[in-house]
Amino acid sequence: MDPFVALMRRYVNDYTNRHDTSVCPELMEPDYTLRMGPHVVAGRDEHYVPAAQKQFTQFPGLCLTVHEIVCNGDRLAMRFSEHGASARHGGAIASWQGIGLYRWNGTKLVENMVEQDYQARRRQLSDGAPDPVAAPALAPWDTEAVPAEPAAEQVVRDWITTGTPGGAVRVDDGDTSVLQQEPSDVVDGLFSAGSVVAFRLTRDGRYAGGLDGVDPALVGARSTLHMAGIVHVADGRVAGGQIIRDRLGMARSLTSVRV
């Protein structure tokens, strides 16, 4: 088994699905840093573990299902769903997807840039109609490291500059209505494993509407949207994949905007 993939198997099975934060020192360096939306959680014991324990308290039966893993030996990306019943919402059930881009030092994890679809989670906890969990990867722990492919990375960088993910690429739970106009992107991280490319972006632009709880008068307001994706390149183009955006973080930031 690839050593990075073996580490992630422990991350998923021994830590996340068992809710056992005591194994975190075996998986992560002390300065492990999580980047999600506008938030930076730096420091394994001081900040990351308490945040994880808070999540496990809200979802005492939380499960993580892996849908896809790609790895080039130095970097690894994982597409997953988390799902469970919320103790804060009378036992209401939700499932929500996420994409994480992990970096390690050959022994332990040092960083994760991740986005999770908390907007979809909030919707499900509110309306009591949970989304189904997508099919699991058939053999995630048998994933082999594949060398990076610079040509595929360039295809995706060029595709990102168009500012319009879509077509064969699924965005969140299928709702693309909040994609921003006049975008300007910062690529926070991008790497490939063969023809598969993972990335994380910070997109600045204007709100295009469509977010629950946001005043329609704010359409056109300046805003920021974070997103992570795993896409597949074929014949010199992006042929498919998934993007997860921090719509909830964007909605929260917009509520503080004054028109």
PyMOL commands that set and color helices and strands:
alter all, ss='L'
color gray80, all
select helices_A, chain A and resi 3-16+21-27+44-58+87-89+118-127+140-142+150-160+216-218+247-254
alter helices_A, ss='H'
color red, helices_A
select strands_A, chain A and resi 28-36+39-42+63-71+75-85+93-104+109-116+169-171+181-193+196-206+222-234+237-245
alter strands_A, ss='S'
color yellow, strands_A
deselect
rebuild
show_as cartoon
